[in-house]
Amino acid sequence: MPSEQDDLAKYKSEGDLNISPRRKEWAREYIDPETERWLDEDAKYFLHQSLSTPCLNVLSHCDGIYIEDLQGRRYMDFHGNNVHQVGFGNRRVIEAIKAQMDELPFCTRRYTNIPAIKLAKKLSDLAPGDLNRVLFAPGGTVAIGMALKLARAATGRFKTISMWDSFHGASLDAISIGGEAIFRSGMGPLLPGTEHVPPPDPVHCPWECGNECNLKCARYLEYVLEKEGDVGAVIAETVRSTPYIPPPEYWKTIRAACDRHGALLILDEVTTFLGRTGKMFACENYGIVPDMLVIGKGLGGGIFPLAAMIAREGLNVAPGRSLGHYTHEKNPVACAAGLATIECMQDEGLIENAKEIGGYALGRLRSMMDRHEIIGNVRGLGLIIGVEVVRNRETRERATDEAEQIMYSALAKGLSFKLSMGNILTLTPPLTITKAEMDKALDVLEACFEEVDVQRKRS
Ligand SMILES: Cc1ncc(COP(=O)(O)O)c(C=O)c1O
């Protein structure tokens, strides 16, 4: 008989579930009566949905790498929904927003404004190759939707290939190409023609490539392109937040396959854009240029919702169709926040910092593997890092309960992060993080691994 935990496991790919016994245990110990009252109010007035209600805690403040709860406890936020590249409450971004609010707080559709034009120019200057044409949107999900529509308009084909376990947003079109049961399951017919292939995950590879991707998954994608014959677009996260870090040749192989079969390549960099991987755009790590890039999250400086699609020059082919046309499409305040964010990244060398501190953290975490059997795999690129905890390094069985124990124990010690796939500690701190702050976080993690070791020895 599968246990309740096993039943829930398939729903854990996006994040840790908020209904586990460990969550209840943590809440009993750390949530005071006033916070509990607010959490009850939250549960009373919001529609309940997975991953949201019940909420973990009530926040009252955030700054830099920290979030603070109602009880005044501060946590290093190594999740931050990937919006906090320049740190929470970044002064430069706040000043830019305030100044813009005093001048032009909104831009009625059919008009344009200077911050929007400047940000579009900045992005087309920064983006690789001839990715020069920008459309803004109020969120990553709808920017993905615009990319799907443009691919149909440009190729005359509606089919797509995307990856299992991927996430591109929660709307019906985005979950059709997404690969997570918690969003797709029971939602009725999704978009037709949305084929899925396995992601580059060597640890759980269906071809058992053995901890190092041998590109069989990339070749299989070409096999599907050939069999289908009329795929309009391949759409995938350059680096999945889980993270899956594809090997150097992976995207070159897929780029070439798309070219051979007339499919566009759309890369979703909603979470990885803005230097997280040690490059402004994640695809720059792979030396390829997609046909479209979708970005978002931290683009609004961790304050404003803002996303964008950047397409190559030759895809400016649908002037007679509305691809987005969202109410906040050219919001001047959001765009002022975006400009200040990029300037801050560049002036303060945050991309270099991501590379340096990320490399340092990877080294320290890998050395922990010698001391803690529970760590099955450590991987990362810049400041997107995954620590996969397993019950057995040979079988790679996911240690989902132990992962939750580590997560809640770290939270009690002042470090917040989320789990992916049930057993991967997913670490994405702000790019402003210092080495001393990273050391503090890694000390917390090591203490949590030690607790698991002690328990395992006892049992
Ligand atoms: C890779 C990826 N694409 C798209 C989205 C959707 O972005 P949004 O939540 O801003 O609509 C997300 C959100 O987490 C994401 O992680």
The ligand as an ORCA input file, in Angstrom:
! r2SCAN-3c Opt
* xyz 0 1
  C      10.460     29.313    -15.081
  C       9.207     30.092    -14.837
  N       8.495     30.526    -15.884
  C       7.365     31.242    -15.713
  C       6.899     31.554    -14.460
  C       5.620     32.342    -14.290
  O       5.902     33.623    -13.838
  P       4.784     34.485    -13.058
  O       4.543     33.810    -11.758
  O       5.418     35.847    -12.937
  O       3.576     34.525    -13.918
  C       7.609     31.118    -13.335
  C       7.135     31.445    -11.971
  O       7.582     30.936    -10.964
  C       8.795     30.366    -13.521
  O       9.500     29.907    -12.486
*
